[in-house]
Structures are given as structure tokens and as C-alpha cells.
Amino acid sequence: MGRIYEIGYAFDRAVKIDQKGKKTVTTADFVRELAKVNWDWTRRQANDWIEMSVSTFKDISTEEGDNRTFMVYNPNGGR
């Protein structure tokens, strides 16, 4: 079992920044980073955590399912 503070750390490590500075994160990347710090979450659990804990990202997924994509929409804000 991982430590609580490592969840936010895993989320930050899963965030990707493209050439234009746009920040995105996928559920799959977040779950992969969580596994590295001993958290075994499903994609649904990861999505629930993102929706409840990260107010600066919005869902921009183009397909149905649990592998979602989130993008930062408030670059001046934080978690």
C-alpha cells in the first residue's frame, strides 16, 4: 500500500506537456504512475480521484470508457 501523498505525486508525473504548453493526462498514464508507488487502482478509481481532487482539469475524451483524457483549463490555478 502506498502513502496518501504519493497519489498527487503520481498524478503530477502522469501529466504530459506538448510543444504548445498544453497539459494533458490520461487515465492509463495515471494508473501506471500509481503502480510505481504501490497503489493498485482501476481506471474507474483513478477517474473518480481526478474528478474529486483536481479542479483545474476537465474531461476532453473523445471516446466512451474508462480510459479518459483530461486537459488543464485553468493554468493559473492549482490542485
C-alpha positions as CSV (number, residue, x, y, z in Angstrom):
1,M,0.0,0.0,0.0
2,G,1.3,3.4,-1.0
3,R,1.3,6.6,1.0
4,I,-1.5,9.1,0.6
5,Y,0.8,11.9,-0.6
6,E,2.1,9.7,-3.4
7,I,-1.3,9.8,-5.2
8,G,-0.8,13.5,-6.0
9,Y,2.9,12.8,-6.9
10,A,1.8,10.1,-9.3
11,F,-0.8,12.4,-10.9
12,D,1.9,15.1,-11.4
13,R,4.2,12.6,-13.0
14,A,1.5,11.4,-15.4
15,V,0.8,14.9,-16.8
16,K,2.2,15.5,-20.3
17,I,3.1,18.9,-21.7
18,D,3.0,19.3,-25.5
19,Q,5.1,21.7,-27.6
20,K,2.5,24.4,-27.2
21,G,2.4,24.1,-23.4
22,K,-0.9,22.3,-23.3
23,K,-1.1,19.9,-20.2
24,T,-3.0,16.6,-20.5
25,V,-3.2,13.4,-18.6
26,T,-4.7,10.1,-19.5
27,T,-6.3,7.7,-17.0
28,A,-3.9,4.9,-18.2
29,D,-0.8,7.1,-17.6
30,F,-2.1,8.0,-14.1
31,V,-2.8,4.3,-13.2
32,R,0.7,3.4,-14.5
33,E,2.3,6.1,-12.3
34,L,0.2,5.0,-9.3
35,A,1.5,1.4,-9.7
36,K,5.1,2.7,-9.5
37,V,4.3,4.0,-5.9
38,N,2.4,0.8,-4.8
39,W,-1.1,1.9,-5.5
40,D,-3.2,-0.7,-7.4
41,W,-6.2,1.3,-8.7
42,T,-8.6,0.6,-11.5
43,R,-9.1,3.2,-14.2
44,R,-12.5,4.0,-12.7
45,Q,-10.9,4.7,-9.3
46,A,-8.4,6.9,-10.9
47,N,-11.1,8.9,-12.8
48,D,-13.0,9.3,-9.6
49,W,-10.0,10.7,-7.8
50,I,-9.2,13.1,-10.7
51,E,-12.8,14.4,-10.8
52,M,-12.9,14.9,-7.0
53,S,-9.4,16.1,-6.3
54,V,-8.2,18.1,-9.3
55,S,-10.4,21.1,-10.1
56,T,-8.1,22.5,-12.9
57,F,-8.5,19.6,-15.3
58,K,-11.6,18.9,-17.5
59,D,-12.5,15.8,-19.4
60,I,-11.8,16.1,-23.1
61,S,-12.2,12.4,-24.0
62,T,-13.5,11.7,-27.5
63,E,-14.4,8.0,-26.8
64,E,-16.6,6.3,-24.2
65,G,-15.0,4.1,-21.5
66,D,-12.7,4.4,-18.5
67,N,-9.5,5.4,-20.4
68,R,-10.2,9.1,-20.4
69,T,-8.2,12.2,-21.2
70,F,-8.1,15.3,-19.1
71,M,-6.7,18.8,-20.0
72,V,-5.8,21.7,-17.8
73,Y,-8.2,24.6,-18.3
74,N,-7.0,26.9,-15.6
75,P,-3.3,27.4,-16.0
76,N,-3.2,29.9,-13.1
77,G,-4.8,27.5,-10.6
78,G,-3.7,24.5,-8.7
79,R,-4.9,21.5,-7.0
